[in-house]
Amino acid sequence: MQANIQLTIETLTDAEEKGCRVTSARQIQSILRNISENGLHTALYYDDAQDFIMSSLLDVDDKGFWVEQGVDMPKNRRVVESKKITLVSSLDQVKIQLSVDKIQAVTHQGYPAFYLPLPSSLCRIQRREYYRLMFSLSERLRCVIPISKQQGGGQIEVPIMDISGGGVRLFYTDNVVGFEPEEVYAGCQINLPEVGKLNVTLIVKNLVSISPKPEQTIKRVGCEFKDLDNASNIMLQRYITKMQRAKNDA
């Protein structure tokens, strides 16, 4: 079963890159061909990795490979004009990452495609643990959660204590809704400032109640993202990276 690997660009040290680099042309072709044959998602980064399109790898030959064009024509033009393209995909629960400095707009079997030359190397990167972004009281995002008719209907906004590629930890002080382990909340929304709106399904995993003051109870709810798609993964990682940089520069 293919893991839900985030198709974000990994920044590697020289030692890390050396440990995961594949340089055999035959092996590179085999990896790319397996990605194509398994119909695995692929992210194509351009404009100095500032933007991306979601795509799929179509075919491989001795000199290069074909990737499906996106539906946004202006973005497709920017891809072709970019001086460096980074492709991120996955195979057998391992992230695959490569970069090339040339890309052509072509057709493949009558459909718009990109043609990229075979890279001199690619990296097979084992999945890393999720980085968890913590929020101060003033920074906290809010998760909008639809409530079932059985629980009164409508929606509630719950503050987020921290967020990662795997889920969120919420907290609240009232009894508007009684969260229970393994409950599923579909159609939840998290607004990521300057990045976009995240649409997620949450699965409640754990609940903790604390009483910092007499007659005050704070409830913490650990939730896991269910089947977060790759575009949402990339959006979330972009936001986390942005916040990390802001904290480091402060």
C-alpha positions in Angstrom: 0.0 0.0 0.0 1.4 3.4 -1.0 2.0 5.8 2.0 0.5 9.3 1.9 3.9 10.9 1.3 4.0 14.7 1.1 5.2 15.8 -2.3 7.2 18.7 -0.9 10.8 19.5 -1.8 13.3 18.1 0.7 16.4 20.2 1.5 19.3 17.8 2.0 22.7 18.1 3.5 25.6 16.9 1.3 25.8 13.7 3.5 22.1 13.1 3.2 22.1 13.6 -0.5 25.1 11.3 -0.9 23.3 8.6 1.0 20.2 8.6 -1.1 21.5 9.5 -4.5 20.9 7.2 -7.5 23.3 7.7 -10.5 22.7 4.6 -12.6 20.9 5.6 -15.8 19.3 2.2 -16.0 18.0 2.4 -12.4 16.8 6.0 -12.9 14.8 4.8 -15.9 13.4 1.9 -13.9 12.3 4.1 -11.0 10.6 6.6 -13.4 8.9 3.8 -15.4 7.5 2.3 -12.2 6.1 5.7 -11.1 4.5 6.0 -14.5 3.1 2.4 -14.6 1.6 2.8 -11.1 -0.1 6.1 -11.9 1.5 7.8 -8.9 1.0 11.6 -8.2 3.8 13.9 -9.2 4.5 17.5 -8.2 6.4 19.7 -10.7 8.0 22.8 -9.1 9.1 25.8 -11.1 9.9 29.5 -10.6 12.7 28.7 -8.2 10.3 26.3 -6.4 7.9 29.1 -5.6 5.0 27.4 -7.4 4.0 23.9 -8.6 1.5 22.0 -10.6 0.2 18.5 -9.8 0.8 16.1 -12.6 1.5 12.5 -13.5 4.4 10.8 -15.3 3.3 9.4 -18.7 6.2 7.5 -20.3 10.0 7.1 -20.3 12.5 6.5 -23.0 16.3 6.2 -23.2 16.8 10.0 -23.2 14.0 11.4 -21.1 10.4 11.2 -19.9 7.0 12.8 -20.5 4.9 14.5 -17.8 1.3 15.5 -18.2 0.7 19.3 -18.6 -1.5 21.1 -16.1 -4.9 22.6 -16.9 -3.7 26.2 -16.3 -2.1 27.4 -19.5 -0.3 30.4 -18.0 1.3 28.1 -15.4 2.3 25.7 -18.2 4.1 28.5 -20.0 5.9 29.5 -16.8 7.0 25.9 -16.3 8.6 25.9 -19.8 10.3 29.3 -19.1 11.8 28.1 -15.8 15.5 27.6 -15.6 15.2 24.7 -13.1 12.4 22.2 -12.6 12.2 19.9 -9.6 10.0 16.8 -9.8 8.8 15.1 -6.6 6.9 11.8 -6.6 7.0 8.6 -4.6 7.5 4.9 -5.1 7.2 2.0 -2.6 6.7 4.5 0.3 9.8 6.4 -0.5 9.9 10.0 -1.8 11.6 10.4 -5.2 13.1 13.8 -6.0 15.1 15.0 -9.1 15.9 18.3 -10.8 16.6 19.2 -14.4 17.4 22.5 -16.1 15.5 22.0 -19.4 11.9 21.2 -20.2 10.0 21.3 -23.5 6.3 21.6 -24.2 5.4 18.7 -26.6 2.6 16.3 -27.2 2.4 12.7 -26.2 0.0 10.3 -27.9 -1.9 13.4 -29.1 -2.1 15.1 -25.7 -0.2 18.2 -24.3 2.8 17.1 -22.3 6.2 18.2 -21.0 9.4 16.4 -22.0 12.3 16.4 -19.5 15.7 14.9 -20.1 16.8 12.0 -17.9 18.6 13.5 -14.9 22.2 12.5 -14.1 21.0 11.5 -10.6 17.9 11.4 -8.4 17.3 11.0 -4.7 15.3 8.2 -2.9 14.4 9.9 0.4 12.9 7.9 3.3 9.8 9.5 4.8 10.6 11.9 7.7 8.6 12.5 10.9 6.1 15.3 10.7 7.4 18.7 12.0 4.8 20.1 14.4 4.3 23.9 14.3 3.3 25.3 17.7 1.3 28.5 18.0 1.3 31.2 20.7 -2.1 32.4 22.0 -2.0 35.4 19.7 -1.0 33.4 16.6 -3.5 30.6 16.8 -5.4 29.5 13.7 -9.0 28.4 14.0 -10.6 25.3 12.6 -14.2 25.6 11.4 -16.0 22.3 12.1 -19.4 21.4 10.9 -21.6 19.9 13.6 -24.1 17.1 12.9 -27.8 17.6 13.5 -27.6 15.1 16.3 -25.2 17.5 18.1 -27.3 20.6 17.4 -26.2 21.4 13.8 -24.4 24.5 12.5 -20.6 24.9 12.9 -18.1 25.9 15.5 -14.7 27.6 15.4 -12.1 25.9 17.5 -8.6 27.3 18.2 -5.6 25.3 17.0 -2.7 24.7 19.4 -0.4 23.2 16.8 -0.4 21.7 13.3 1.6 19.3 11.2 1.3 17.3 8.0 -0.4 14.6 10.1 -3.0 16.6 11.9 -3.9 19.3 14.5 -4.3 19.7 18.2 -7.4 21.8 19.2 -8.4 23.2 22.5 -11.6 24.6 23.9 -13.2 25.5 27.3 -16.9 24.9 26.8 -19.1 22.0 26.0 -20.5 23.1 22.6 -19.6 19.7 21.2 -18.6 16.5 22.9 -15.7 15.1 20.9 -15.2 11.3 21.1 -12.3 9.2 20.0 -12.5 7.9 16.4 -15.3 10.4 15.5 -14.9 11.7 12.0 -15.6 15.3 11.1 -15.8 15.9 7.3 -15.8 19.4 5.6 -13.6 21.1 8.1 -11.8 24.3 7.1 -8.5 25.9 8.2 -7.5 29.3 6.8 -3.8 29.5 6.3 -2.9 33.3 6.1 -1.3 34.3 2.8 -1.3 30.7 1.6 -4.9 29.5 1.2 -7.8 27.6 2.7 -7.3 24.0 3.8 -10.3 21.7 3.4 -9.8 18.6 5.6 -11.5 15.6 7.3 -10.5 15.1 10.9 -10.5 11.9 12.9 -10.5 12.4 16.7 -7.6 10.4 18.2 -7.2 11.6 21.8 -8.8 13.9 24.4 -7.2 15.5 27.5 -8.8 17.7 30.1 -6.8 20.0 32.4 -7.9 22.4 35.1 -5.3 25.2 35.4 -7.7 27.2 37.7 -10.5 26.2 40.0 -13.8 25.9 38.1 -11.9 26.1 34.7 -11.5 23.1 32.5 -9.5 23.2 29.2 -10.0 20.3 26.8 -7.3 19.4 24.3 -8.3 17.3 21.2 -5.7 15.6 19.1 -7.0 15.0 15.5 -5.5 13.2 12.5 -6.0 14.3 8.9 -7.8 11.7 6.9 -6.7 11.2 3.3 -5.1 14.6 2.9 -4.5 15.1 -0.8 -1.1 16.0 -2.2 -2.1 19.6 -3.2 -3.3 20.2 0.3 -0.2 18.6 1.7 2.0 21.0 -0.3 -0.1 24.0 0.7 0.2 23.1 4.4 4.0 22.5 4.1 4.4 25.8 2.4 2.6 27.5 5.3 4.7 25.7 7.9 7.9 26.6 6.1 6.8 30.2 5.9 6.1 30.3 9.6 9.4 28.6 10.4 11.3 31.2 8.5 9.4 34.0 10.1 10.2 32.7 13.6 13.9 32.2 12.6 14.1 35.8 11.3 12.4 37.3 14.4 
